[in-house]
Amino acid sequence: MDFRIPGRRRETTRVLHDIDLDVPEARLTAIVGPSGSGKSTLLLCTAGLERATAGSIEILGTDVLSLTPRKQAAFRSENIGFIFQEYNLVSSLTVEDNIALPARLAGHRVPKSRVSDAMSRLGIAQHARRRPDRLSGGERQRVAVARVVANQPRVVFADEPTGALDLKSGHVVLDWLQALPAQGTTVLMVTHDPHAAARADQVVVMGSGRVHAIIPGGDSHAVSDAVLSAQSEDEAAEEAS
């Protein structure tokens, strides 16, 4: 993925500034930064769920900003999977039906064996016929990940996927996000957790709507230090203004 976003304005405030970033294919990239640094806005703009006011966003060779809203929706349905902190499960459907839903909406059919395999691998096979309101938060997030695993999108956007989970459930979700690139999937994940970010191949550090730094994954202390550096620069800029 390649995206250049000169700016994203919300009312009279510019939220993103001069973003020029390449995300390597079939890798896990984490986005971190202080609160209000623009990391979730960057993810949502890249995913097409918020519209950048200028620039270009290229995913899988397609400039998604040049597409009509209908074609953008079709492109997302065909190529992109989402994992959010809120789970976004349909309460009236069973677990297995929720997992198969994205493909059905796109006019495809996910083999039942693939749905079963995804549930088994994420430890939720025993809940196949249950509805989401009968599950814990960790189990619901595993359903959201199983939905991605079963539908095999080429790109996954994850916004704070472990933010509301206990340690064990968070590790399960991160294990699967970390495993997806081996299947050719590109993963872009926003997180406030340095340990989660350290699982990534590369870490993009945001500050005041800009890319403050890009560092390798693998070291949670380096991630924490980079976020603190971005926060210090933000505070210094505020004091100077």
MARDOMAR-879431 format. One line per 3 residues: number of its first residue (from 1); for each residue x negated, y, z of N, C-alpha, C, CB. Coordinates in steps of 0.05 Angstrom, whole numbers, plus 5000, padded with zeros to 4 digits. Glycine has a CB too. Example, Ala and Ser with C-alpha at 12.3 -4.5 7.8 and 13.67 -1.06 7.14 Angstrom:
BEGIN
1	4736 4886 5156 4754 4910 5156 4736 4934 5156 4774 4911 5181; 4743 4955 5142 4727 4979 5143 4742 5001 5157 4718 4988 5114
// end
This chain:
BEGIN
1	4983 4976 5000 5000 5000 5000 4982 5025 5000 5019 5000 5024; 4992 5045 4987 4977 5070 4986 4998 5093 4989 4961 5073 4959; 4993 5110 5009 5012 5132 5011 4998 5158 5018 5033 5126 5032
4	5008 5179 5004 4998 5206 5008 5022 5223 5014 4982 5216 4982; 5023 5234 5038 5046 5249 5047 5036 5276 5056 5062 5235 5070; 5036 5297 5039 5026 5323 5047 5042 5334 5071 5028 5343 5024
7	5068 5327 5072 5083 5337 5095 5110 5324 5097 5087 5367 5093; 5120 5323 5121 5147 5314 5126 5159 5334 5146 5148 5284 5138; 5179 5349 5137 5191 5370 5154 5217 5360 5166 5195 5395 5137
10	5220 5367 5192 5245 5362 5206 5254 5389 5216 5241 5341 5229; 5276 5399 5203 5285 5427 5208 5262 5446 5201 5295 5431 5237; 5251 5461 5220 5230 5479 5214 5202 5469 5223 5235 5507 5226
13	5201 5445 5232 5175 5434 5243 5164 5414 5224 5179 5422 5271; 5139 5417 5217 5126 5397 5200 5117 5374 5219 5102 5409 5184; 5125 5350 5213 5119 5327 5230 5094 5312 5221 5143 5307 5230
16	5091 5309 5195 5067 5296 5184 5051 5316 5167 5074 5271 5167; 5025 5314 5168 5007 5333 5154 4986 5318 5138 4994 5353 5173; 4986 5322 5112 4963 5313 5096 4954 5284 5101 4939 5332 5101
19	4973 5266 5100 4967 5238 5103 4957 5227 5076 4992 5222 5113; 4933 5214 5077 4922 5201 5054 4911 5175 5063 4900 5219 5039; 4925 5153 5059 4919 5128 5072 4923 5104 5054 4935 5125 5098
22	4904 5086 5054 4907 5061 5040 4910 5038 5060 4883 5055 5021; 4931 5022 5058 4935 4999 5075 4928 4974 5060 4965 4998 5086; 4908 4959 5069 4900 4935 5054 4921 4914 5053 4875 4923 5066
25	4924 4901 5030 4944 4880 5026 4936 4855 5042 4947 4873 4997; 4956 4840 5051 4952 4815 5066 4934 4820 5090 4940 4794 5048; 4939 4842 5104 4925 4848 5129 4945 4860 5149 4901 4868 5124
28	4938 4858 5174 4954 4871 5195 4941 4898 5202 4957 4852 5220; 4957 4919 5198 4947 4946 5205 4965 4957 5227 4948 4965 5180; 4953 4967 5248 4968 4979 5271 4965 5009 5269 4957 4968 5298
31	4987 5022 5277 4987 5052 5280 4991 5058 5309 5010 5065 5262; 4973 5074 5321 4974 5081 5349 4971 5112 5351 4953 5067 5366; 4976 5122 5375 4973 5151 5379 4989 5160 5403 4981 5166 5354
34	4983 5184 5413 4999 5194 5435 5028 5197 5428 4988 5221 5444; 5045 5200 5448 5074 5205 5443 5077 5230 5426 5090 5207 5469; 5094 5229 5406 5099 5252 5389 5078 5257 5368 5101 5276 5405
37	5060 5238 5364 5038 5241 5344 5047 5236 5316 5015 5223 5351; 5071 5225 5312 5081 5220 5285 5079 5192 5275 5067 5238 5266; 5072 5173 5293 5067 5146 5284 5092 5132 5274 5054 5129 5306
40	5114 5135 5289 5139 5122 5280 5150 5136 5255 5160 5123 5303; 5147 5163 5254 5156 5177 5230 5141 5168 5206 5153 5207 5234; 5115 5164 5209 5099 5154 5186 5109 5127 5177 5069 5152 5195
43	5114 5109 5196 5124 5082 5189 5151 5084 5175 5127 5065 5214; 5169 5101 5185 5196 5103 5174 5195 5115 5146 5214 5119 5192; 5178 5135 5142 5175 5147 5115 5164 5127 5096 5156 5172 5116
46	5144 5112 5105 5132 5092 5087 5152 5070 5080 5108 5079 5101; 5169 5063 5099 5189 5042 5094 5213 5053 5078 5199 5031 5120; 5214 5079 5074 5237 5091 5059 5262 5095 5076 5244 5073 5036
49	5259 5092 5103 5282 5096 5120 5284 5126 5128 5279 5079 5145; 5263 5141 5125 5264 5170 5126 5250 5179 5100 5250 5182 5152; 5258 5202 5090 5247 5211 5064 5226 5232 5068 5270 5222 5046
52	5202 5227 5058 5181 5247 5058 5189 5270 5040 5154 5235 5050; 5182 5294 5047 5190 5318 5031 5171 5323 5008 5192 5342 5049; 5148 5309 5008 5129 5313 4986 5110 5289 4986 5112 5339 4990
55	5095 5287 4964 5075 5266 4963 5084 5241 4948 5066 5258 4990; 5070 5219 4953 5077 5193 4940 5072 5171 4959 5061 5189 4914; 5089 5150 4957 5086 5126 4973 5087 5102 4954 5108 5124 4996
58	5065 5088 4951 5064 5066 4932 5063 5040 4948 5040 5069 4913; 5082 5023 4943 5083 4996 4955 5085 4976 4933 5107 4994 4975; 5067 4957 4933 5067 4935 4913 5067 4947 4884 5091 4917 4917
61	5053 4969 4881 5051 4981 4854 5074 4999 4846 5047 4961 4834; 5093 5003 4864 5117 5019 4858 5117 5044 4875 5143 5003 4864; 5120 5067 4862 5123 5093 4876 5152 5094 4886 5116 5117 4857
64	5156 5088 4911 5183 5085 4921 5197 5112 4923 5183 5072 4949; 5182 5134 4925 5195 5161 4926 5208 5168 4899 5175 5182 4934; 5199 5156 4878 5210 5162 4851 5235 5146 4846 5189 5156 4830
67	5243 5128 4863 5266 5111 4859 5291 5125 4870 5263 5084 4873; 5314 5119 4858 5339 5129 4868 5345 5115 4895 5363 5124 4848; 5362 5126 4912 5369 5112 4937 5378 5084 4933 5390 5128 4952
70	5394 5079 4912 5403 5051 4907 5380 5033 4900 5425 5051 4885; 5362 5043 4883 5339 5026 4875 5320 5022 4898 5325 5038 4851; 5318 5043 4915 5301 5040 4939 5312 5018 4957 5300 5066 4955
73	5338 5018 4961 5351 4997 4978 5347 4969 4966 5381 5003 4981; 5349 4967 4940 5345 4941 4927 5316 4932 4930 5352 4943 4897; 5297 4952 4927 5269 4945 4930 5263 4935 4958 5251 4970 4924
76	5274 4949 4979 5270 4940 5006 5281 4913 5011 5283 4960 5026; 5305 4908 5000 5319 4882 5004 5302 4859 4992 5346 4883 4992; 5290 4865 4970 5275 4844 4955 5247 4839 4967 5272 4852 4926
79	5235 4860 4978 5206 4858 4984 5198 4862 5013 5191 4876 4968; 5216 4874 5029 5207 4884 5055 5224 4872 5078 5210 4915 5056; 5210 4866 5100 5223 4856 5124 5218 4876 5146 5213 4828 5132
82	5237 4878 5165 5235 4897 5187 5237 4883 5214 5256 4919 5184; 5221 4892 5233 5223 4883 5260 5223 4908 5278 5200 4863 5268; 5245 4913 5292 5247 4936 5309 5251 4928 5338 5269 4955 5299
85	5246 4947 5356 5250 4942 5384 5279 4935 5391 5240 4966 5401; 5298 4946 5374 5326 4942 5380 5337 4916 5368 5342 4965 5369; 5320 4900 5355 5327 4874 5344 5344 4875 5319 5341 4857 5365
88	5365 4892 5319 5383 4895 5295 5395 4868 5286 5367 4907 5272; 5406 4853 5306 5420 4828 5300 5450 4834 5299 5413 4807 5321; 5464 4818 5283 5493 4821 5280 5506 4804 5302 5503 4812 5252
91	5520 4817 5320 5530 4803 5344 5551 4781 5338 5542 4823 5363; 5565 4784 5315 5586 4764 5308 5575 4739 5294 5607 4777 5291; 5549 4739 5287 5537 4717 5273 5520 4700 5292 5520 4727 5249
94	5517 4675 5286 5499 4658 5302 5470 4665 5296 5505 4628 5296; 5452 4653 5311 5423 4658 5307 5415 4649 5279 5407 4642 5328; 5423 4625 5270 5415 4616 5244 5427 4632 5222 5422 4587 5240
97	5451 4642 5226 5463 4659 5205 5450 4687 5204 5493 4663 5210; 5442 4697 5227 5427 4723 5227 5400 4720 5212 5421 4731 5256; 5387 4697 5215 5362 4693 5202 5365 4692 5172 5349 4667 5212
100	5387 4680 5163 5392 4677 5134 5404 4701 5121 5410 4653 5129; 5414 4721 5138 5429 4743 5128 5415 4761 5107 5438 4760 5150; 5390 4769 5111 5377 4787 5091 5377 4775 5063 5349 4793 5099
103	5371 4749 5061 5371 4736 5034 5399 4736 5022 5360 4708 5036; 5419 4731 5038 5446 4732 5028 5454 4759 5018 5466 4723 5050; 5446 4780 5033 5453 4807 5024 5438 4814 4998 5445 4827 5046
106	5416 4801 4993 5401 4806 4968 5410 4788 4946 5371 4802 4973; 5430 4771 4951 5440 4753 4931 5424 4727 4928 5440 4767 4905; 5408 4721 4948 5392 4697 4948 5402 4677 4969 5362 4703 4952
109	5389 4654 4970 5396 4634 4990 5370 4623 5002 5413 4611 4978; 5368 4625 5028 5345 4614 5042 5351 4584 5048 5338 4629 5068; 5334 4566 5039 5338 4538 5045 5342 4534 5076 5315 4520 5035
112	5361 4517 5083 5367 4512 5111 5342 4501 5125 5390 4493 5114; 5326 4485 5111 5302 4474 5123 5282 4496 5131 5288 4455 5103; 5282 4518 5115 5263 4540 5121 5273 4555 5146 5261 4559 5098
115	5300 4558 5148 5311 4571 5172 5305 4554 5197 5342 4575 5169; 5309 4528 5194 5304 4510 5217 5275 4510 5225 5313 4481 5210; 5257 4510 5205 5229 4510 5211 5220 4536 5225 5213 4507 5185
118	5231 4559 5216 5225 4584 5229 5234 4584 5258 5237 4608 5214; 5258 4574 5263 5268 4573 5290 5251 4555 5308 5297 4563 5291; 5243 4532 5297 5227 4513 5312 5200 4525 5319 5223 4487 5296
121	5188 4538 5300 5161 4549 5304 5161 4572 5324 5149 4559 5278; 5184 4585 5327 5186 4607 5346 5200 4599 5372 5200 4631 5334; 5206 4573 5375 5217 4563 5400 5245 4571 5405 5200 4572 5422
124	5261 4574 5384 5289 4582 5389 5309 4563 5375 5294 4611 5378; 5299 4539 5367 5316 4520 5352 5340 4512 5369 5301 4496 5344; 5337 4511 5395 5359 4503 5413 5381 4524 5414 5349 4498 5441
127	5376 4548 5403 5396 4569 5404 5409 4574 5377 5383 4595 5414; 5405 4556 5358 5414 4560 5330 5443 4568 5328 5409 4535 5314; 5461 4556 5344 5489 4562 5342 5499 4583 5361 5505 4536 5346
130	5481 4594 5377 5489 4615 5395 5490 4642 5381 5470 4616 5419; 5504 4660 5394 5505 4688 5385 5485 4705 5401 5534 4700 5387; 5476 4727 5389 5455 4742 5402 5460 4751 5431 5449 4766 5386
133	5486 4756 5438 5492 4766 5465 5488 4744 5486 5520 4776 5466; 5483 4719 5478 5477 4698 5496 5447 4694 5501 5490 4672 5486; 5431 4710 5488 5402 4707 5489 5389 4729 5506 5391 4707 5461
136	5365 4723 5516 5349 4744 5529 5337 4763 5509 5327 4731 5547; 5325 4785 5518 5312 4804 5500 5289 4791 5485 5302 4827 5515; 5273 4775 5499 5251 4761 5485 5261 4742 5464 5234 4747 5505
139	5282 4727 5470 5293 4708 5450 5305 4723 5426 5315 4691 5463; 5317 4746 5431 5328 4762 5408 5306 4771 5390 5345 4786 5418; 5284 4780 5402 5261 4789 5385 5249 4766 5370 5240 4803 5403
142	5249 4742 5382 5239 4719 5367 5257 4713 5343 5237 4694 5386; 5283 4717 5347 5302 4714 5324 5295 4734 5302 5331 4718 5333; 5289 4759 5310 5282 4779 5290 5256 4771 5275 5278 4807 5303
145	5237 4760 5289 5212 4751 5276 5218 4727 5258 5191 4744 5296; 5235 4708 5268 5242 4684 5252 5256 4693 5226 5260 4665 5268; 5271 4714 5228 5285 4724 5204 5264 4733 5183 5303 4748 5211
148	5243 4746 5192 5221 4754 5173 5207 4729 5163 5202 4772 5187; 5200 4710 5181 5185 4686 5173 5201 4671 5152 5179 4669 5197; 5227 4667 5156 5243 4651 5138 5248 4664 5111 5270 4645 5151
151	5250 4691 5111 5256 4705 5086 5231 4712 5070 5271 4730 5091; 5207 4709 5082 5182 4711 5068 5179 4737 5051 5178 4688 5050; 5183 4761 5064 5179 4786 5050 5149 4790 5044 5190 4810 5066
154	5143 4807 5025 5115 4812 5019 5103 4834 5037 5113 4821 4990; 5121 4850 5049 5112 4871 5067 5130 4870 5092 5112 4899 5054; 5118 4874 5116 5133 4875 5141 5126 4901 5155 5127 4850 5159
157	5147 4916 5163 5144 4939 5180 5155 4933 5207 5159 4964 5167; 5138 4937 5228 5146 4931 5255 5142 4956 5273 5129 4907 5266; 5163 4965 5285 5162 4989 5301 5165 4981 5331 5184 5010 5293
160	5144 4983 5346 5143 4975 5374 5156 4948 5379 5158 4996 5391; 5147 4927 5365 5161 4901 5366 5159 4887 5393 5149 4883 5345; 5140 4896 5410 5137 4883 5436 5144 4902 5459 5109 4872 5440
163	5154 4926 5452 5157 4947 5472 5176 4940 5495 5168 4971 5459; 5196 4923 5490 5215 4916 5511 5213 4887 5521 5243 4921 5501; 5191 4874 5514 5188 4846 5520 5170 4840 5543 5177 4831 5495
166	5174 4817 5556 5156 4808 5577 5130 4798 5563 5168 4786 5594; 5110 4793 5580 5083 4787 5569 5083 4762 5551 5063 4783 5592; 5097 4741 5560 5097 4716 5545 5111 4720 5518 5112 4694 5561
169	5135 4732 5518 5149 4736 5493 5134 4755 5475 5177 4748 5498; 5120 4775 5486 5104 4793 5470 5082 4779 5456 5093 4815 5487; 5069 4760 5470 5047 4745 5458 5057 4728 5435 5033 4727 5479
172	5081 4716 5438 5093 4699 5417 5097 4716 5392 5119 4686 5426; 5109 4739 5395 5115 4757 5373 5089 4766 5359 5131 4782 5382; 5069 4774 5375 5044 4782 5364 5029 4760 5349 5026 4794 5385
175	5031 4736 5360 5018 4713 5347 5029 4710 5319 5023 4687 5363; 5055 4713 5316 5067 4709 5289 5061 4732 5270 5097 4705 5291; 5061 4756 5281 5054 4779 5264 5025 4776 5255 5057 4806 5280
178	5008 4767 5272 4980 4763 5265 4976 4740 5245 4963 4757 5290; 4995 4721 5245 4992 4698 5226 5003 4704 5199 5007 4674 5238; 5021 4724 5196 5034 4730 5170 5014 4737 5148 5053 4753 5174
181	4993 4752 5152 4975 4758 5130 4962 4734 5117 4953 4776 5140; 4959 4712 5132 4948 4687 5120 4967 4676 5099 4943 4666 5142; 4993 4684 5100 5012 4676 5079 5015 4697 5057 5040 4672 5092
184	4997 4717 5057 4998 4738 5037 5015 4762 5043 5008 4726 5012; 5025 4764 5068 5042 4785 5076 5026 4809 5088 5063 4776 5097; 5033 4833 5080 5021 4857 5091 5038 4867 5114 5019 4880 5069
187	5026 4872 5137 5041 4880 5161 5031 4907 5170 5037 4859 5184; 5050 4925 5175 5044 4952 5185 5060 4954 5211 5052 4975 5165; 5046 4957 5234 5059 4956 5260 5052 4981 5276 5049 4932 5275
190	5073 4994 5287 5069 5016 5306 5070 5005 5334 5091 5038 5302; 5052 5012 5351 5052 5003 5378 5039 5024 5396 5038 4976 5381; 5047 5024 5422 5033 5041 5442 5014 5024 5458 5054 5055 5460
193	5013 4998 5453 4998 4979 5470 4970 4975 5457 5013 4953 5473; 4948 4983 5470 4922 4979 5458 4915 4949 5454 4901 4991 5476; 4925 4932 5471 4920 4904 5468 4934 4892 5443 4928 4888 5493
196	4958 4902 5438 4972 4893 5414 4958 4904 5389 5002 4903 5414; 4950 4929 5390 4936 4941 5367 4910 4927 5361 4931 4971 5372; 4897 4918 5382 4871 4904 5378 4873 4878 5363 4858 4899 5405
199	4898 4868 5361 4902 4844 5345 4901 4850 5315 4930 4832 5351; 4902 4875 5307 4903 4883 5279 4875 4881 5266 4914 4911 5276; 4876 4880 5240 4851 4881 5224 4839 4910 5224 4855 4872 5196
202	4857 4929 5223 4848 4957 5225 4869 4973 5241 4844 4970 5197; 4861 4994 5253 4878 5011 5270 4877 5039 5261 4870 5008 5300; 4900 5051 5254 4903 5079 5246 4911 5094 5271 4924 5082 5223
205	4895 5114 5279 4900 5130 5303 4912 5157 5294 4874 5134 5320; 4936 5163 5302 4950 5188 5295 4946 5209 5317 4979 5183 5290; 4946 5234 5309 4945 5256 5328 4957 5281 5314 4917 5262 5337
208	4978 5292 5327 4991 5316 5316 4999 5313 5287 4973 5340 5319; 5010 5290 5280 5020 5286 5253 4998 5280 5232 5035 5309 5244; 4973 5277 5240 4951 5272 5222 4938 5246 5229 4931 5295 5223
211	4923 5235 5210 4906 5212 5216 4881 5222 5230 4899 5196 5190; 4879 5215 5256 4856 5224 5272 4832 5206 5266 4863 5223 5302; 4836 5180 5263 4814 5162 5259 4825 5135 5248 4798 5157 5285
214	4808 5120 5235 4814 5093 5227 4791 5076 5238 4818 5089 5196; 4798 5056 5255 4777 5040 5267 4784 5010 5263 4775 5047 5298; 4764 4993 5266 4770 4964 5264 4786 4955 5288 4743 4948 5261
217	4801 4933 5284 4814 4921 5307 4795 4904 5323 4838 4904 5297; 4806 4890 5343 4789 4871 5358 4781 4881 5385 4766 4864 5343; 4782 4907 5391 4772 4918 5416 4793 4937 5427 4745 4933 5411
220	4807 4928 5448 4828 4945 5460 4817 4970 5473 4845 4929 5480; 4792 4968 5484 4780 4991 5497 4774 5013 5476 4754 4983 5511; 4765 5005 5452 4760 5024 5431 4785 5038 5422 4746 5011 5407
223	4807 5022 5421 4833 5034 5414 4842 5054 5435 4855 5011 5412; 4840 5047 5460 4847 5066 5482 4830 5091 5480 4843 5053 5509; 4804 5088 5476 4787 5112 5474 4795 5130 5451 4758 5103 5471
226	4802 5118 5428 4809 5133 5404 4835 5148 5409 4812 5115 5380; 4855 5135 5423 4880 5149 5429 4875 5172 5448 4901 5129 5441; 4859 5168 5468 4852 5189 5487 4839 5212 5473 4835 5179 5510
229	4821 5206 5454 4808 5227 5439 4828 5243 5423 4787 5215 5420; 4847 5229 5410 4868 5243 5394 4884 5261 5413 4885 5223 5380; 4891 5251 5436 4907 5266 5455 4892 5291 5465 4915 5248 5479
232	4867 5288 5470 4850 5311 5479 4849 5332 5458 4822 5302 5486; 4846 5324 5433 4846 5343 5411 4873 5357 5408 4839 5329 5384; 4895 5342 5411 4921 5354 5410 4925 5375 5432 4943 5332 5413
235	4916 5368 5456 4919 5387 5479 4902 5412 5475 4912 5373 5505; 4878 5408 5464 4860 5431 5459 4872 5449 5438 4832 5421 5451; 4884 5437 5417 4896 5453 5396 4920 5469 5406 4905 5435 5373
238	4935 5457 5424 4958 5471 5436 4949 5494 5453 4975 5451 5453; 4928 5490 5469 4918 5512 5486 4907 5535 5469 4896 5501 5504; 4895 5528 5446 4883 5549 5429 4904 5564 5413 4863 5536 5410
241	4927 5552 5409 4948 5566 5393 4964 5586 5409 4967 5545 5380
// end
